[in-house]
Amino acid sequence: MRMDSEFVLNTEPLPAPALLWSLVVPLKPLALAKSRLAGAADGGLRPRLALAFAQDTVAAALACPAVRDVVVVTDDRAAAAGLGALGARIVPDSPAAGLNAALAHGARAVRSARSPAAVAALNADLPALRAGELGRALAAASAFSRAFLPDATGIGTTLLCARPGSELRPAFGGPSRRAHLASGAVEIPSDGVDSVRQDVDTADDLAAALALGVGPYTARRLAAGGGTARAGHRAEVPRRTVPGGSGPGDH
């Protein structure tokens, strides 16, 4: 993806050894999640899809050798049970003040238990996520104090990383790519990490994730729930049998 010149930050990378990352994954109450998927799933299916997206995201993240652990910030009991069963640590969203407050709270929880720590915020709606691609993105981010990866549209952000000694300073929501650049975070290369960039908010996003090949939780939920990638059309569901394993987007 081309980066507009106004967004390019001339920042020299810091020499760094390999890092193990603690990922913070925020998840709002499932009943409120994925309202923009109305063209792809009815109101009963959307909360279950949101959980399936998060399960595939967390499972792939935990399969990544560069990931030490995953902290999920949520007050949703069903989500806490499902993601905790995968091995995620669940932290209640005690600030209850929106996405960025939840991420900052999760980062503090990580570093209160283990300091210093390399911390990264990762979207919960990456159903096509590959462990290998996540590892490549984290390796690129390791060279900088703070770094991020833009989403597939080039407007938002799916991954924000802070090395030990650097605050996460999340600015997710809306044009967060611009906000993270303005905050001094470095944009890492987006080649070869499509699955880390493909979050799902709309029917078109879901179709793009399906083309990459979604994980088993999303595949099963779509098959069982009759979800569609576009209104009026039943979804074809390319899937992976092993979370984070090989597939159309893992190259």
ChimeraX attribute file (.defattr): number of C-alpha atoms within 10 A of each C-alpha:
attribute: neighborCount
match mode: 1-to-1
recipient: residues
	/A:1	10
	/A:2	7
	/A:3	11
	/A:4	7
	/A:5	7
	/A:6	8
	/A:7	13
	/A:8	11
	/A:9	13
	/A:10	7
	/A:11	11
	/A:12	9
	/A:13	13
	/A:14	10
	/A:15	8
	/A:16	13
	/A:17	9
	/A:18	10
	/A:19	19
	/A:20	19
	/A:21	25
	/A:22	25
	/A:23	29
	/A:24	33
	/A:25	27
	/A:26	25
	/A:27	24
	/A:28	20
	/A:29	15
	/A:30	19
	/A:31	14
	/A:32	11
	/A:33	18
	/A:34	21
	/A:35	16
	/A:36	13
	/A:37	25
	/A:38	16
	/A:39	16
	/A:40	24
	/A:41	24
	/A:42	16
	/A:43	15
	/A:44	10
	/A:45	19
	/A:46	23
	/A:47	20
	/A:48	22
	/A:49	26
	/A:50	29
	/A:51	26
	/A:52	27
	/A:53	27
	/A:54	26
	/A:55	28
	/A:56	28
	/A:57	31
	/A:58	34
	/A:59	25
	/A:60	25
	/A:61	28
	/A:62	22
	/A:63	20
	/A:64	24
	/A:65	13
	/A:66	21
	/A:67	22
	/A:68	17
	/A:69	20
	/A:70	28
	/A:71	24
	/A:72	27
	/A:73	27
	/A:74	23
	/A:75	19
	/A:76	15
	/A:77	12
	/A:78	14
	/A:79	25
	/A:80	20
	/A:81	12
	/A:82	15
	/A:83	24
	/A:84	17
	/A:85	11
	/A:86	14
	/A:87	14
	/A:88	24
	/A:89	16
	/A:90	20
	/A:91	20
	/A:92	16
	/A:93	22
	/A:94	13
	/A:95	12
	/A:96	13
	/A:97	9
	/A:98	12
	/A:99	19
	/A:100	17
	/A:101	18
	/A:102	26
	/A:103	29
	/A:104	18
	/A:105	19
	/A:106	30
	/A:107	27
	/A:108	16
	/A:109	15
	/A:110	23
	/A:111	15
	/A:112	11
	/A:113	9
	/A:114	11
	/A:115	11
	/A:116	13
	/A:117	21
	/A:118	27
	/A:119	30
	/A:120	27
	/A:121	28
	/A:122	26
	/A:123	25
	/A:124	24
	/A:125	28
	/A:126	28
	/A:127	36
	/A:128	38
	/A:129	33
	/A:130	35
	/A:131	27
	/A:132	25
	/A:133	24
	/A:134	27
	/A:135	20
	/A:136	19
	/A:137	24
	/A:138	26
	/A:139	19
	/A:140	18
	/A:141	28
	/A:142	25
	/A:143	20
	/A:144	23
	/A:145	21
	/A:146	26
	/A:147	25
	/A:148	28
	/A:149	28
	/A:150	25
	/A:151	22
	/A:152	21
	/A:153	12
	/A:154	17
	/A:155	14
	/A:156	22
	/A:157	31
	/A:158	22
	/A:159	26
	/A:160	28
	/A:161	31
	/A:162	25
	/A:163	23
	/A:164	17
	/A:165	11
	/A:166	15
	/A:167	16
	/A:168	24
	/A:169	19
	/A:170	25
	/A:171	21
	/A:172	20
	/A:173	14
	/A:174	11
	/A:175	14
	/A:176	19
	/A:177	24
	/A:178	19
	/A:179	18
	/A:180	24
	/A:181	19
	/A:182	12
	/A:183	13
	/A:184	13
	/A:185	26
	/A:186	26
	/A:187	25
	/A:188	19
	/A:189	17
	/A:190	21
	/A:191	10
	/A:192	16
	/A:193	22
	/A:194	20
	/A:195	27
	/A:196	32
	/A:197	26
	/A:198	25
	/A:199	27
	/A:200	25
	/A:201	16
	/A:202	18
	/A:203	19
	/A:204	16
	/A:205	18
	/A:206	25
	/A:207	19
	/A:208	19
	/A:209	26
	/A:210	21
	/A:211	16
	/A:212	24
	/A:213	26
	/A:214	32
	/A:215	32
	/A:216	23
	/A:217	24
	/A:218	27
	/A:219	27
	/A:220	16
	/A:221	18
	/A:222	22
	/A:223	15
	/A:224	10
	/A:225	16
	/A:226	15
	/A:227	25
	/A:228	22
	/A:229	24
	/A:230	19
	/A:231	16
	/A:232	11
	/A:233	11
	/A:234	14
	/A:235	19
	/A:236	16
	/A:237	23
	/A:238	17
	/A:239	22
	/A:240	20
	/A:241	13
	/A:242	14
	/A:243	27
	/A:244	27
	/A:245	17
	/A:246	15
	/A:247	19
	/A:248	15
	/A:249	21
	/A:250	19
	/A:251	10
